[in-house]
Amino acid sequence: MSKQYNKLIKRRRRAAYLARRKKALAESAPKKAAPKAKPARKVSKTVPKKPAAKEEPTSVAAEVKASDKATAADVLGPDAGNPEASEAKEASSSSEE
């Protein structure tokens, strides 16, 4: 049991040493001046912001937007645009034979 007690004494001595060292450092360090209170911000009258001028879309801009969109013919090809018409052509060509 003496070994355990020795550890206890060692811990207490170490804690006391750290406390003394902390106290000595606090006393030797120059004390910082208390932070000065910042002056209050000046409250000026708020000026309402003007809304940003919105540009009206022109017809050219509308045409550009419309032309940017892909059509069914662009994506699927010219024959896939109207499936009923292609079936009708096949039916008429088979009946002609």
C-alpha positions, 0 to 999 in steps of 0.5 A: 500500500505504500506505493499507492500512497507515494503516488498520492503524495506525488500528485498533491505535491505536483498540484501544489507546485503548479498552483504556486507557479500559476500564482507567481506568473499572474503576479509577475505579468503586467496587468492589462488595462481594462478594455475601453468601452467602445463609443456607441455607433452614431445612429443616422437616419436610414435612407431607403435604398432605391430598387434596382432598375429592371430592364424589360426583356426585349423581343430580341432577348425573347427570341434568343431564349426561345431559340436556345430551347431544343425541339423534339426534332433536334433531340430525337431526329426529324422522323420522330417528331410526329409518330402518327405521320410515319405510321400513316406513310408506312400504311399507305406504302404497304397498301400501294403494293 
